[in-house]
Amino acid sequence: PAERRHEERIAIIGAGPCGLTAAQDLCAAGYGVTVHEALPLAGGMLRVGVPEYRLPAEIVEREIQDILDLGVELKLNTPVESLDALQAEGYAAVLIAVGAHEGIRLPIPGNDLNGVLVNTRFLRDARLAECGDPDAPDPRADIAGKRVLVVGGGDVAIDVARTAVRLGASDVQMAVRGSSGRMPADDEQIAWARSEGIAMHVGLNFLRVADDGAGCVAGLECQRVKAFVPGEDGRPVPQIEPGSEHLLAADVIIFSVGQRVGLGFIP
C-alpha cells in the first residue's frame, strides 16, 4: 500500500478510467481515497461499455486490482444521491467522474415503443449478464431470434451490432445518417462488422419508428438523402430524394446516436 501522508480524505464518484486513475494518483500522493461506484463492479465503460471480445474483463480487473492494492477503498453498489450527504461524511474534496453512461433516443415518433433499446443500457446489461449478476436483465431475451436494427454508425454502434450478433439475433442491420457520406466508425471496425454479416444503410433521414399496431416495433421509416448541405447553424441539412420513403423492417431497434453524462444528483 502507498504511504498515508495527509489527514484529508478524498471521495471519488465513479470507478471508471477517470475515477480510478485519479484514485491511484491521490493515493500515491498520500491521501486517503474512497471510490463510490453505483454498479456491482468497477471499470466503468471499459468494463460495461466495451464488449468482451474487444477488451477481456480479466485485463480490466487486473489493472483495477493494482490500484486497489495501493490502499484505495472501493464501495460497489453505492450510488451517490446527494453531494451534501457525501461531504457531510468528512471528505475534504469530491471528484465527480461518473462518465457518459446515459444513451440518447432520437426525437422521432415511436422512440418509446416496446422493442426500442438504447446503446449504453444494452451493452451494460450484456456485460453484467455475462458476469452472472442476478439483478441484471439478460438482453438475450430481447434479441435472440429477432431482426435487430441499430440506428447510428459510430464505433459504439458497431459494438452494439456485433454484440447483437453474439446474442443470437436472426439478422442485424445498421441505419446511418452518414452526413459525411460515409460511416463514421473506424474502418477496421466496419470491416469486422461486414465480415459478420451486418448490413449497413448509409445516407438516410429518419422519420419514425413504425408501430406494429400493438405497441411494438415494426421497423424504421426512412428517406434516402441525395446530399447533406450546411444549414444556417452549420449543421448538415438533408436534401431528400423524392419518393424515397421506405421501411427497414425490424423487431428491435437500438439507438446508438450518442451518450451524455448523468448529473441529476447535483443540485
N, C-alpha and C positions, 0 to 999 in steps of 0.2 A: 504493500500500500504506500501511497505518497505521504510524505510528512505533513502533518497539520501544523500550519504556522500562523493562522489567523483565527480569531474567535468568530468572525462573521460566517453565517450560513447562507447559502445561495439556493434559491428554488428555481428549477427549470421546468417549464410546462412543455412536454413533448419529448419523446425518446426517439426522435428521428435523427438523421445525419447532423443537422444543426445542433439540436439539443445535446446529443451525446458527445459531439466534438467539443462544444463549449464546456460540458461537464468534465471532460478529460483535461482540458487546459486549465480550468479553475481548480480542479483537484491537484494538478501538478504544481499550481501556484500556491498551494497550501490552504485552500478554503474548504469548508465542509459543503458538500453539494448533494442535494436530493432532487431526483428527476421524477416528475409525476406523469404517468402515461395512462391514457384512457383505455387503451386496448389491452388484451391479455398477454401481449408480447411486445418487445421493443424492436426498434429498427425503422419505424416509420415507413415511408414509401419504398425503401429498399426491401422491407420485409413483406409488406402487404400491397404494394403497388406494382412491383416488378415480378413477373411470373417466375416460377421455379426454374423453368428451362433456360431462362436468361441469367438468373442470379440465384444459385442454390442457397437455401436457408442456412446450411451448415457454415458457409463463408461469413454470412452476416452475423450469425450467433457467435462465431469465434472472435470476431472483431469486437462485438459488444462485451463479451466476457473479459477481454483485455482491458477495457475501460472500467468495468466494474471492479476488476482486481486492484485498481488504483485506490479504491475506497469509496467510489461513488455509490450512493444509496439509490436504488431504483424501486419505485412504487408502481406496480402494474394495476390495471383495473381501477385507476384512481383519476377519474375526470375532475378537472378543476371547474367549479361553477361560480366562484367568486374570487376576484383578486384580493379584496379586502380581507376575506376569511383566511386566505393563504398568508398574507403579510402579517395578520394577527398572530400567526404561529411563531413569529420572531425572525423571519428571514430578513436579511439586510437588503436583499435585492431579488427581483424576479425577472427571469428571462422567458419571454413568450416565443416558443419555437414549435408552433402547432402544425405548420405545414399546410399545403393546399389540398385538403382531403375532401372538399365538397365539390361534387360534379355539377355540371350545368345542363339544364334542359333547354333546347331551343324554344323560343317563344312562339310556337306554332300550334294550331288547334290539334287536340288529341294527344298532347305530350304527357298526359297523365293516365292514359288508358292502361288497362291490365295488359302486361306484356312489355311495357316500356321500362327499361332499366337505365342506370347511369354508370359510367365507366369506373369511377373510384369505388363505389359500393360493390360493383360486380367483381372487380379484381380483389378487393379486400375480402369479400365473402369466400371467393375461391381459395385464397391463401389460408384463411382461418379454418376452412373446412378441411384443407389438406393436413393441417397440424392437429386435427381432431378436436377443435373447440366445440363443445356440445351446445353452446349458445349461438353459434354462427349458422345462419341458414345456408343450406347447401345449394349453390346455384345450378348444380347438375339437374335438379328437378325442374328448373325453368328452361333449361337449354337442350337436354338430351332428346334427340329425335325431331327437333324443331328447326325451322328455317330462321336463321338469325341475320339481321341487317344491322351493321354498325354504321352509325352516322358520324363521320369525321375521318380525317385521313392522316393524322399525325402519328408519331411513334407510339403514343399511348393507345390510340385507336387500333394500331396493328397488334399491340399486346392483347387488347380485348378480343379482336377477331381470332387470333391464334389460340387464345385460351378457350374461346367458344368451340373451336375445332376439337380441342383436347377434352372438353366436357361432353362430347358426343353429339353436337349439332348435326343435323342431316345436311345442311347447306349453310355456308357463311358467305355473305357478300358485304361490300362496303360502299356507302354512298358518300361522295365527297364533293364539296363545293368547288374546291380547286381553283380559287380566284387567280392563282398564278399560272394556271394552265396545266398544272401537274399535281401529283400527290405531294404534300408537304413532308411526309415521313422520309426517313433515311433510305437511300437506295438499297442498301443491303437488307433492311427490314422488309421493304416492299418485295424484294426477290424471294425472301424466305416465305412470305405470306402467299405469293403466287404459286410457289412450289407445293404448298399445302392445299391448293385448290380454291383459294379465296379469290372471288371475282371482285373487281374494283370498277365503279362507275364514277368517272370524274367529270366535273363541269356541270353541276346540277344546281337548280334552285329548289328549295324545299317548300312545299305548300302546306301539307298537313299529314298527320298520322291517321291513316284510314281506319275506320271502325268497322268491325265485322257485323255490327247490329246488336251485339250482346255485350258491348263494353270492352271488347278485347281487340288487340292489334290485328289488322288485316294486311298492312303494308304501309309504304310511304309514298305519298303522291308527290311527284316531282315535275319539273320542267327542264328541258335541256337549254343550256346557255351558249349563245354564239360567241360572246366575249364579255369580259368584265372591264368596265371603264371607271375611272376615278370619279367619285361623287364630289359634292361641294365640301364635304368634311374630309375628303381624301380617301375615304374607304371605298373599296370596289363595289360598283353597282352592276347587277347582271343585265345584259341585253338578251331577252328571251327569244328563243327560236319559236316562231309562230306554230301553233298546233302541236307542240312537242309534249304536252301533258301526258304522263304515263304513271303507272303504279308499279313500284318494286314490291312484290308480294313478300310478306314475312309474317311469322308468328311471334317473333320477339324483335324489338328494336332497342339497341343500346346506344344512347347518346355518348359521344366522346368528342366534345367540342370545346373542351377547356375545363379548368378547375379554379376554385377560389378558396381563400382562407376562411375558416370558421371562427369568428371572433365575437360570437354572441355573448360570451361570458364577461366581456369588457364593458363596463358602464360608459 
